[in-house]
């Protein structure tokens, strides 16, 4: 009789500890504004406001503190939640509830300045990891408590609003305690993070190991990796690194129906890719708890260059050719004539008031590599009539790339509306979509007695098309909530009619939900509702976000 083979594993190395590293805590933004410090309004901005937005100003001042709706969470429910996460990590304290009122869209911020009482979560619960998240979801399913997953709180589409619906209470599930580097495969260049890890925390942990994720959305300072995945975020360096959904290798999620662990190989033909049901799911199906992402060595060199084009059409044509030829700068952006003029005036660059400004950055393992990519792009742009503007405008853009959202709050203080929206379409349809959205915003806001400025830039490019990112500035009326609601609706309808996507990277949330059926069809909505019914049969997850159920409010 043959002996049974036996493999001696006594000398195998022990698996590395989990987590590998826990980052230092990051500050959360103010409850009533973007960021944690007010932005200073440049002197040039004041001149622009006075010149281009004449008329009576209607400032919307900050308030010292809001009145919150009383908590509806019963003592017994709080005790049960505390038993899961610990007494220090489940609270009905008003100061904590106030920091979880929702996202940071203009409607969100106007409500915090104008309305009382404020709709607030009935409690804030902070689980430490996947198992505690799952236990909280099971408890909330049994007790009819709605759950809003909360990462950085940077949604600008109503994606983290504490909506009760048919539920007797709603909690904000704060994922900040899950922040950690859980695992690192330096051979495969894969890193696993807790979903509550913020962008800066991830970059700091990776930098210690000579690596980077390279995802830098405008919300970078506060947003979490779980939020990036749940909203299909697209960072400013998407041309070089890809969108966040391109970077995701694997996901782990807790749902009311059970756990999902998805993604085990770099590619698979094992049926439809179920990761895609969670990427962009916005907490409506469950809670992303762990994200495994593709990382790469930190680039050794970065090159910069800016150009001006005679007009947006020639700049767009150059962007299309460069992209379709496979030239890959890390960052690539083209401002239209209005945005170029306004940004130049804001920065005091009066000699750059003509045409359309393009900026790009280039990364490489050596300076020669970065310079070569810059020269390849320069040759295409020059052929389309571009004039080099050197490095300074690109470097200047990089220095200020995370600052502009805070200006929206400062402008609101002096009676000015400043808000953004984004879409995407094919290269062939790009001019028509740009005209349609610009006209819709202009006509809607002009009808309120204001004279808006509509700025636009190409923010992300693909071989088949590009994203258009609009900024609109107008004097606030005495009904600022209705003013923006009508303008956003007009722009959203124009996007649908012009065959653009209702959102390229801001997600659906509650604000874009009314326009989703026009894009994916009635059957598409039923597919999403069917997924929700399986994973979240009691409908407790983020009520009213992405898709509605019969229990959700209108």
VEXDREN-2710 file (C-alpha; in Angstrom, 1 decimal):
% VEXDREN-2710
k/r/px/py/pz
1/UNK/0.0/0.0/0.0
2/UNK/1.5/3.3/-1.1
3/UNK/2.2/5.9/1.6
4/UNK/0.0/9.0/1.6
5/UNK/1.9/12.0/0.4
6/UNK/2.2/14.7/3.0
7/UNK/3.5/18.3/2.6
8/UNK/5.3/19.8/5.5
9/UNK/4.0/23.3/6.0
10/UNK/5.5/23.9/9.3
11/UNK/8.2/26.3/7.9
12/UNK/5.7/28.2/5.6
13/UNK/5.8/31.9/6.5
14/UNK/2.8/33.2/8.5
15/UNK/0.4/35.5/6.7
16/UNK/1.1/39.1/7.3
17/UNK/-1.0/40.8/10.0
18/UNK/-4.3/42.4/9.1
19/UNK/-4.5/45.3/9.0
20/UNK/-1.0/46.2/7.8
21/UNK/-1.4/49.9/8.8
22/UNK/-4.0/52.2/10.2
23/UNK/-3.8/55.9/9.0
24/UNK/-4.0/58.9/11.2
25/UNK/-7.6/60.3/11.4
26/UNK/-8.5/63.0/8.8
27/UNK/-10.7/66.1/9.6
28/UNK/-14.3/66.1/8.4
29/UNK/-15.6/69.1/6.6
30/UNK/-17.8/71.7/8.1
31/UNK/-21.5/70.8/8.4
32/UNK/-22.6/73.8/6.4
33/UNK/-19.9/74.2/3.8
34/UNK/-17.3/72.5/1.7
35/UNK/-14.1/71.8/3.5
36/UNK/-13.0/72.8/7.0
37/UNK/-12.0/76.4/6.3
38/UNK/-13.8/79.2/4.5
39/UNK/-12.3/80.2/1.1
40/UNK/-11.1/83.7/0.5
41/UNK/-12.8/85.4/-2.5
42/UNK/-10.0/86.8/-4.8
43/UNK/-10.2/90.5/-5.5
44/UNK/-10.6/89.7/-9.2
45/UNK/-13.6/87.6/-8.4
46/UNK/-15.3/90.5/-6.7
47/UNK/-14.8/92.6/-9.8
48/UNK/-16.3/89.9/-12.0
49/UNK/-19.3/89.6/-9.7
50/UNK/-19.8/93.4/-9.7
51/UNK/-19.4/93.7/-13.5
52/UNK/-21.1/90.6/-14.8
53/UNK/-23.8/90.1/-12.2
54/UNK/-25.4/93.5/-11.6
55/UNK/-28.5/93.9/-9.6
56/UNK/-29.7/93.5/-6.0
57/UNK/-27.8/90.8/-4.2
58/UNK/-29.6/88.2/-2.1
59/UNK/-26.9/86.9/0.3
60/UNK/-27.6/83.6/2.1
61/UNK/-25.7/83.9/5.4
62/UNK/-24.4/81.1/7.5
63/UNK/-26.2/80.3/10.8
64/UNK/-24.5/79.6/14.1
65/UNK/-26.1/76.2/14.4
66/UNK/-29.2/74.4/13.0
67/UNK/-32.2/73.1/14.8
68/UNK/-32.3/69.3/14.2
69/UNK/-35.3/67.2/14.0
70/UNK/-35.6/65.2/17.2
71/UNK/-34.1/61.7/17.1
72/UNK/-36.7/58.9/16.5
73/UNK/-34.4/56.1/17.5
74/UNK/-35.7/54.2/20.5
75/UNK/-33.5/53.6/23.6
76/UNK/-33.7/49.8/23.0
77/UNK/-32.5/50.3/19.4
78/UNK/-29.5/52.4/20.5
79/UNK/-28.6/49.8/23.2
80/UNK/-28.7/47.0/20.6
81/UNK/-26.5/49.0/18.2
82/UNK/-24.1/49.8/21.1
83/UNK/-23.8/46.1/21.8
84/UNK/-22.4/45.6/18.3
85/UNK/-20.0/48.6/17.9
86/UNK/-19.3/49.7/21.5
87/UNK/-20.8/52.5/23.6
88/UNK/-18.4/55.1/22.1
89/UNK/-19.4/54.4/18.5
90/UNK/-23.2/54.7/18.5
91/UNK/-24.7/58.1/19.5
92/UNK/-27.7/60.3/19.2
93/UNK/-25.6/63.4/20.1
94/UNK/-26.7/66.4/18.1
95/UNK/-23.1/67.6/17.3
96/UNK/-22.4/64.2/15.7
97/UNK/-25.7/64.0/13.9
98/UNK/-25.1/67.6/12.6
99/UNK/-21.9/66.5/10.9
100/UNK/-23.9/63.8/9.0
101/UNK/-26.8/65.8/7.7
102/UNK/-26.1/64.7/4.1
103/UNK/-23.9/65.8/1.2
104/UNK/-22.5/69.1/-0.1
105/UNK/-24.6/70.0/-3.1
106/UNK/-26.0/73.5/-3.5
107/UNK/-29.5/72.3/-2.4
108/UNK/-27.9/70.6/0.6
109/UNK/-26.1/73.8/1.7
110/UNK/-29.1/76.0/1.0
111/UNK/-31.2/73.8/3.2
112/UNK/-28.7/74.2/6.0
113/UNK/-28.7/78.0/5.7
114/UNK/-32.5/78.4/5.2
115/UNK/-34.5/75.6/6.7
116/UNK/-35.4/74.5/10.2
117/UNK/-35.6/71.9/11.5
118/UNK/-32.9/70.0/9.6
119/UNK/-33.5/66.5/8.5
120/UNK/-30.8/64.6/10.4
121/UNK/-30.0/60.9/11.0
122/UNK/-31.5/59.7/14.2
123/UNK/-28.1/58.3/15.2
124/UNK/-24.6/57.9/13.9
125/UNK/-23.1/54.4/14.1
126/UNK/-19.4/53.7/13.5
127/UNK/-18.6/50.0/12.9
128/UNK/-15.0/48.9/13.0
129/UNK/-15.0/46.5/10.0
130/UNK/-16.9/44.1/7.8
131/UNK/-18.3/41.9/10.5
132/UNK/-19.7/44.8/12.5
133/UNK/-21.2/46.3/9.4
134/UNK/-23.0/43.0/8.6
135/UNK/-24.3/42.7/12.2
136/UNK/-25.6/46.3/12.1
137/UNK/-27.4/45.6/8.8
138/UNK/-29.0/42.5/10.2
139/UNK/-30.2/44.3/13.3
140/UNK/-31.6/47.2/11.2
141/UNK/-33.4/44.8/8.9
142/UNK/-35.1/43.1/11.9
143/UNK/-36.1/46.4/13.5
144/UNK/-37.1/48.5/10.4
145/UNK/-34.3/51.0/10.6
146/UNK/-33.0/52.7/7.5
147/UNK/-29.2/52.8/6.9
148/UNK/-27.3/55.5/5.0
149/UNK/-23.7/54.5/4.4
150/UNK/-21.5/57.6/5.0
151/UNK/-17.9/58.0/3.9
152/UNK/-16.6/61.5/3.3
153/UNK/-20.0/63.1/2.9
154/UNK/-19.1/64.8/-0.3
155/UNK/-22.0/63.7/-2.5
156/UNK/-23.4/66.6/-4.7
157/UNK/-26.4/64.7/-5.9
158/UNK/-28.3/63.9/-2.7
159/UNK/-26.6/60.5/-2.3
160/UNK/-26.3/60.5/1.5
161/UNK/-29.4/62.3/2.6
162/UNK/-30.9/60.8/5.8
163/UNK/-34.3/59.9/4.4
164/UNK/-36.7/57.9/6.6
165/UNK/-39.2/56.7/4.0
166/UNK/-41.4/54.1/5.6
167/UNK/-38.8/53.3/8.3
168/UNK/-39.3/54.5/11.9
169/UNK/-35.7/55.7/12.2
170/UNK/-32.6/56.2/10.0
171/UNK/-28.9/55.9/11.0
172/UNK/-25.8/57.3/9.3
173/UNK/-23.4/54.4/9.1
174/UNK/-20.1/56.2/9.4
175/UNK/-17.3/54.1/7.9
176/UNK/-14.3/56.1/9.1
177/UNK/-13.3/53.4/11.6
178/UNK/-12.7/51.0/8.8
179/UNK/-9.9/53.1/7.4
180/UNK/-6.8/50.8/7.0
181/UNK/-4.4/49.2/4.6
182/UNK/-5.6/45.7/5.0
183/UNK/-3.3/43.8/2.6
184/UNK/-0.7/44.6/0.0
185/UNK/0.5/42.3/-2.8
186/UNK/3.6/44.1/-4.1
187/UNK/4.2/41.4/-6.8
188/UNK/0.7/41.8/-8.3
189/UNK/0.5/45.5/-7.4
190/UNK/-2.8/45.1/-5.5
191/UNK/-3.7/46.9/-2.3
192/UNK/-6.8/46.2/-0.1
193/UNK/-8.2/49.0/1.9
194/UNK/-11.1/49.4/4.3
195/UNK/-13.8/51.3/2.5
196/UNK/-13.7/54.3/4.9
197/UNK/-10.1/55.1/4.0
198/UNK/-9.9/58.6/2.5
199/UNK/-7.9/59.5/-0.6
200/UNK/-5.2/61.2/1.4
201/UNK/-5.0/58.4/3.9
202/UNK/-4.6/55.8/1.0
203/UNK/-1.9/57.9/-0.7
204/UNK/0.0/58.4/2.6
205/UNK/0.0/54.7/3.3
206/UNK/1.1/53.8/-0.2
207/UNK/3.7/56.5/-0.4
208/UNK/5.5/54.8/2.5
209/UNK/6.0/51.8/0.2
210/UNK/6.8/53.8/-2.9
211/UNK/3.4/53.3/-4.5
212/UNK/0.4/55.4/-5.5
213/UNK/-3.3/54.9/-6.4
214/UNK/-3.3/58.0/-8.5
215/UNK/-7.0/58.8/-8.0
216/UNK/-7.5/62.6/-7.4
217/UNK/-11.1/63.8/-7.8
218/UNK/-11.9/67.3/-6.6
219/UNK/-13.3/65.7/-3.4
220/UNK/-9.9/64.1/-2.8
221/UNK/-9.3/65.7/0.6
222/UNK/-12.5/64.2/2.2
223/UNK/-13.9/61.4/0.0
224/UNK/-13.4/57.7/0.8
225/UNK/-12.4/54.8/-1.4
226/UNK/-15.7/53.2/-0.7
227/UNK/-17.4/56.3/-1.9
228/UNK/-15.2/56.4/-5.0
229/UNK/-16.4/52.8/-5.9
230/UNK/-20.0/53.4/-4.9
231/UNK/-20.3/56.4/-7.2
232/UNK/-18.0/55.4/-10.1
233/UNK/-15.7/58.3/-9.4
234/UNK/-13.4/59.7/-12.1
235/UNK/-10.3/61.5/-10.8
236/UNK/-8.7/64.4/-12.5
237/UNK/-5.8/62.1/-13.6
238/UNK/-8.2/59.7/-15.3
239/UNK/-6.4/59.8/-18.7
240/UNK/-3.3/58.5/-17.1
241/UNK/-4.7/56.2/-14.3
242/UNK/-8.2/55.4/-15.4
243/UNK/-11.5/55.9/-13.7
244/UNK/-11.9/54.4/-10.2
245/UNK/-14.0/51.5/-11.5
246/UNK/-11.0/50.7/-13.9
247/UNK/-8.8/50.5/-10.8
248/UNK/-11.0/48.1/-8.8
249/UNK/-9.7/44.5/-8.7
250/UNK/-12.0/43.1/-6.0
251/UNK/-14.8/44.2/-3.6
252/UNK/-16.2/42.9/-0.4
253/UNK/-19.7/44.0/0.7
254/UNK/-22.1/43.4/3.5
255/UNK/-25.8/43.4/2.4
256/UNK/-28.9/42.7/4.4
257/UNK/-29.2/39.4/2.6
258/UNK/-25.6/38.3/3.3
259/UNK/-22.0/38.9/2.2
260/UNK/-20.5/39.3/-1.2
261/UNK/-16.8/38.8/-2.1
262/UNK/-16.2/39.5/-5.7
263/UNK/-13.1/39.6/-7.9
264/UNK/-10.3/37.0/-7.6
265/UNK/-8.4/37.3/-10.9
266/UNK/-7.4/40.0/-13.3
267/UNK/-10.0/38.9/-15.8
268/UNK/-12.7/36.2/-15.9
269/UNK/-15.4/34.7/-18.1
270/UNK/-17.4/33.3/-15.2
271/UNK/-20.6/34.9/-16.2
272/UNK/-21.5/38.6/-15.9
273/UNK/-19.2/40.6/-13.7
274/UNK/-21.1/41.0/-10.4
275/UNK/-18.7/43.7/-9.3
276/UNK/-20.5/46.0/-11.7
277/UNK/-23.6/45.7/-9.6
278/UNK/-21.8/47.2/-6.7
279/UNK/-19.7/49.8/-8.5
280/UNK/-22.1/52.7/-8.8
281/UNK/-24.7/51.2/-6.4
282/UNK/-24.5/54.2/-4.0
283/UNK/-25.3/52.2/-0.9
284/UNK/-28.7/51.1/-2.2
285/UNK/-27.9/47.4/-2.2
286/UNK/-25.5/47.1/0.7
287/UNK/-22.3/48.5/2.1
288/UNK/-18.9/48.2/0.5
289/UNK/-16.5/47.3/3.3
290/UNK/-13.2/46.4/1.6
291/UNK/-11.8/47.6/-1.8
292/UNK/-8.9/45.9/-3.6
293/UNK/-7.3/48.3/-6.1
294/UNK/-4.6/48.3/-8.6
295/UNK/-1.6/50.5/-7.6
296/UNK/1.6/51.4/-9.3
297/UNK/5.0/52.8/-8.4
298/UNK/5.1/56.5/-7.6
299/UNK/6.3/58.2/-10.8
300/UNK/9.8/59.6/-10.6
301/UNK/9.2/62.6/-12.9
302/UNK/6.3/64.9/-13.9
303/UNK/6.3/67.3/-16.9
304/UNK/3.8/70.2/-17.5
305/UNK/2.6/72.0/-20.5
306/UNK/-0.3/74.4/-21.5
307/UNK/-1.5/75.5/-24.9
308/UNK/-4.1/77.9/-26.2
309/UNK/-6.4/77.1/-29.1
310/UNK/-8.2/79.5/-31.3
311/UNK/-11.6/78.1/-30.3
312/UNK/-13.3/75.1/-28.6
313/UNK/-13.8/73.3/-31.8
314/UNK/-10.2/73.2/-32.8
315/UNK/-9.2/72.2/-29.2
316/UNK/-11.7/69.4/-29.2
317/UNK/-10.5/68.1/-32.5
318/UNK/-6.9/68.0/-31.2
319/UNK/-8.0/66.2/-28.0
320/UNK/-9.9/63.6/-30.1
321/UNK/-7.0/62.9/-32.4
322/UNK/-4.5/62.7/-29.5
323/UNK/-6.7/60.3/-27.5
324/UNK/-7.5/58.1/-30.5
325/UNK/-3.8/57.9/-31.3
326/UNK/-3.2/56.5/-27.8
327/UNK/-1.3/59.4/-26.4
328/UNK/-1.7/59.3/-22.6
329/UNK/-0.9/62.4/-20.6
330/UNK/-1.8/61.9/-16.9
331/UNK/-4.1/64.9/-16.9
332/UNK/-5.8/66.5/-19.9
333/UNK/-8.3/69.4/-19.7
334/UNK/-9.6/72.0/-22.2
335/UNK/-11.5/75.1/-21.1
336/UNK/-13.9/76.8/-23.4
337/UNK/-13.6/80.5/-24.3
338/UNK/-15.7/81.7/-21.4
339/UNK/-14.0/79.6/-18.8
340/UNK/-10.6/80.6/-20.1
341/UNK/-11.5/84.2/-19.9
342/UNK/-12.9/84.0/-16.4
343/UNK/-10.1/81.9/-15.0
344/UNK/-7.5/84.2/-16.6
345/UNK/-9.1/87.3/-15.1
346/UNK/-9.3/85.6/-11.7
347/UNK/-5.6/84.9/-11.9
348/UNK/-4.7/88.3/-13.2
349/UNK/-3.4/86.9/-16.5
350/UNK/-4.9/89.5/-18.8
351/UNK/-2.7/88.5/-21.7
352/UNK/-4.4/85.1/-21.9
353/UNK/-8.0/86.2/-22.4
354/UNK/-8.3/84.9/-25.9
355/UNK/-9.1/81.4/-27.1
356/UNK/-9.3/78.2/-25.1
357/UNK/-6.7/77.1/-22.6
358/UNK/-5.6/73.4/-22.5
359/UNK/-3.5/72.0/-19.6
360/UNK/-1.8/68.7/-19.3
361/UNK/0.6/66.8/-17.0
362/UNK/2.8/63.9/-17.9
363/UNK/4.3/61.3/-15.6
364/UNK/7.1/58.8/-16.2
365/UNK/9.8/56.6/-14.7
366/UNK/12.3/59.2/-15.9
367/UNK/12.2/62.8/-17.0
368/UNK/12.9/61.7/-20.5
369/UNK/9.8/59.5/-20.5
370/UNK/7.6/62.3/-19.2
371/UNK/9.1/64.8/-21.7
372/UNK/8.6/62.3/-24.6
373/UNK/4.8/62.0/-23.8
374/UNK/4.6/65.8/-23.6
375/UNK/6.4/66.2/-27.0
376/UNK/4.0/63.7/-28.6
377/UNK/1.0/65.6/-27.5
378/UNK/2.6/68.9/-28.5
379/UNK/3.1/67.7/-32.0
380/UNK/-0.6/66.9/-32.4
381/UNK/-1.7/70.1/-30.8
382/UNK/0.6/72.2/-32.9
383/UNK/-0.9/70.6/-36.0
384/UNK/-4.3/71.9/-34.9
385/UNK/-3.0/75.4/-34.5
386/UNK/-2.3/75.4/-30.8
387/UNK/0.2/77.9/-29.2
388/UNK/2.4/76.7/-26.4
389/UNK/1.9/78.7/-23.1
390/UNK/4.7/77.0/-21.3
391/UNK/4.4/75.2/-17.9
392/UNK/3.0/77.9/-15.6
393/UNK/-0.7/77.5/-16.4
394/UNK/-0.6/73.8/-15.9
395/UNK/1.4/74.1/-12.6
396/UNK/-1.0/76.8/-11.4
397/UNK/-4.0/74.6/-12.2
398/UNK/-2.4/71.7/-10.2
399/UNK/-1.8/73.9/-7.2
400/UNK/-5.4/75.0/-7.0
401/UNK/-7.2/71.9/-8.3
402/UNK/-9.0/71.1/-5.0
403/UNK/-9.8/74.6/-3.9
404/UNK/-12.7/75.8/-6.1
405/UNK/-15.6/74.0/-4.4
406/UNK/-15.0/76.1/-1.2
407/UNK/-15.5/79.3/-3.3
408/UNK/-19.1/78.3/-3.9
409/UNK/-19.8/78.9/-0.2
410/UNK/-18.0/82.2/-0.1
411/UNK/-19.9/83.3/-3.2
412/UNK/-23.2/82.3/-1.6
413/UNK/-22.3/84.6/1.3
414/UNK/-22.3/87.6/-1.0
415/UNK/-25.4/86.6/-3.0
416/UNK/-23.9/84.6/-5.9
417/UNK/-24.9/81.1/-7.1
418/UNK/-22.0/78.9/-8.3
419/UNK/-22.7/75.3/-9.1
420/UNK/-21.5/72.5/-11.4
421/UNK/-22.9/69.7/-13.4
422/UNK/-21.4/67.1/-15.7
423/UNK/-22.2/64.8/-18.6
424/UNK/-20.5/62.9/-21.4
425/UNK/-21.1/61.9/-25.0
426/UNK/-19.4/60.9/-28.2
427/UNK/-17.0/63.2/-30.0
428/UNK/-19.5/63.5/-32.9
429/UNK/-22.2/64.7/-30.5
430/UNK/-20.1/66.9/-28.3
431/UNK/-20.8/70.3/-29.9
432/UNK/-24.6/69.7/-29.9
433/UNK/-24.6/68.6/-26.3
434/UNK/-22.6/71.6/-25.2
435/UNK/-24.9/74.0/-27.0
436/UNK/-28.0/72.4/-25.6
437/UNK/-26.9/72.4/-21.9
438/UNK/-25.5/76.0/-22.2
439/UNK/-28.8/77.2/-23.7
440/UNK/-30.9/75.4/-21.1
441/UNK/-28.9/76.9/-18.2
442/UNK/-28.9/80.4/-19.8
443/UNK/-32.6/80.5/-20.6
444/UNK/-33.7/79.1/-17.2
445/UNK/-31.6/81.5/-15.1
446/UNK/-32.4/84.5/-17.4
447/UNK/-36.1/83.8/-16.8
448/UNK/-35.5/84.5/-13.1
449/UNK/-34.2/87.9/-13.8
450/UNK/-30.5/87.1/-13.6
451/UNK/-27.7/87.1/-16.2
452/UNK/-25.8/83.8/-15.8
453/UNK/-22.3/83.0/-16.9
454/UNK/-21.9/79.4/-18.1
455/UNK/-18.4/77.9/-18.2
456/UNK/-17.5/74.5/-19.6
457/UNK/-14.4/72.3/-20.0
458/UNK/-13.5/68.9/-21.2
459/UNK/-12.5/67.0/-18.0
460/UNK/-12.1/63.4/-19.1
461/UNK/-11.4/61.9/-22.6
462/UNK/-11.9/58.5/-24.2
463/UNK/-11.3/57.2/-27.7
464/UNK/-15.1/57.5/-28.4
465/UNK/-15.9/60.7/-26.6
466/UNK/-15.4/63.0/-23.6
467/UNK/-17.0/64.5/-20.5
468/UNK/-18.2/68.0/-20.4
469/UNK/-18.1/69.7/-17.0
470/UNK/-20.2/72.9/-16.6
471/UNK/-19.9/75.6/-14.0
472/UNK/-22.8/78.2/-13.8
473/UNK/-22.5/81.5/-12.0
474/UNK/-25.5/83.8/-11.4
475/UNK/-26.9/86.3/-8.9
476/UNK/-29.0/84.5/-6.3
477/UNK/-32.7/85.5/-6.3
478/UNK/-34.9/85.7/-3.2
479/UNK/-35.9/82.0/-3.9
480/UNK/-32.5/80.4/-4.3
481/UNK/-33.7/76.8/-3.8
482/UNK/-36.3/77.1/-6.5
483/UNK/-33.9/79.1/-8.8
484/UNK/-31.4/76.3/-8.9
485/UNK/-33.9/73.5/-8.9
486/UNK/-35.5/74.9/-12.1
487/UNK/-32.1/75.4/-13.7
488/UNK/-30.8/71.9/-12.9
489/UNK/-34.1/70.4/-14.2
490/UNK/-33.8/72.3/-17.4
491/UNK/-30.1/71.2/-17.9
492/UNK/-30.9/67.6/-17.0
493/UNK/-33.7/67.4/-19.5
494/UNK/-31.5/69.0/-22.2
495/UNK/-28.8/66.4/-21.5
496/UNK/-31.3/63.6/-22.0
497/UNK/-32.7/65.1/-25.2
498/UNK/-29.2/65.7/-26.6
499/UNK/-28.2/62.0/-25.9
500/UNK/-25.8/62.8/-23.1
501/UNK/-25.5/60.7/-19.9
502/UNK/-27.2/62.2/-16.9
503/UNK/-24.0/61.7/-14.9
504/UNK/-20.4/60.9/-15.9
505/UNK/-18.9/60.8/-12.4
506/UNK/-21.2/62.5/-9.8
507/UNK/-23.5/59.5/-9.6
508/UNK/-27.3/59.3/-9.5
509/UNK/-28.3/59.9/-5.9
510/UNK/-31.7/61.4/-5.4
511/UNK/-31.2/64.4/-7.7
512/UNK/-30.6/62.5/-10.9
513/UNK/-33.0/59.6/-10.2
514/UNK/-35.9/61.2/-12.1
515/UNK/-33.9/61.2/-15.3
516/UNK/-32.4/57.8/-15.1
517/UNK/-35.2/55.9/-16.8
518/UNK/-34.8/58.1/-19.9
519/UNK/-31.2/56.7/-20.1
520/UNK/-31.5/53.0/-19.2
521/UNK/-35.2/52.4/-19.9
522/UNK/-38.1/51.1/-17.8
523/UNK/-36.8/47.5/-18.1
524/UNK/-33.4/48.7/-16.9
525/UNK/-34.9/50.2/-13.8
526/UNK/-36.8/47.0/-13.1
527/UNK/-33.5/45.1/-13.3
528/UNK/-32.0/47.4/-10.6
529/UNK/-35.1/47.1/-8.5
530/UNK/-34.9/43.3/-8.8
531/UNK/-31.3/43.4/-7.5
532/UNK/-32.3/45.6/-4.6
533/UNK/-35.2/43.2/-3.8
534/UNK/-32.8/40.3/-3.5
535/UNK/-30.0/42.0/-1.6
536/UNK/-32.1/44.4/0.5
537/UNK/-35.6/42.8/0.8
538/UNK/-36.7/45.2/3.6
539/UNK/-35.6/48.2/1.6
540/UNK/-33.5/49.7/4.5
541/UNK/-30.5/50.7/2.4
542/UNK/-30.2/54.4/1.5
543/UNK/-33.9/54.9/0.8
544/UNK/-34.7/56.9/-2.3
545/UNK/-31.2/56.8/-3.8
546/UNK/-30.6/55.3/-7.3
547/UNK/-33.9/53.5/-7.5
548/UNK/-37.1/53.7/-5.5
549/UNK/-39.2/50.9/-3.9
550/UNK/-42.9/51.2/-2.9
551/UNK/-41.8/52.1/0.6
552/UNK/-39.7/55.1/-0.5
553/UNK/-41.0/58.7/-0.5
554/UNK/-41.5/60.4/-3.8
END
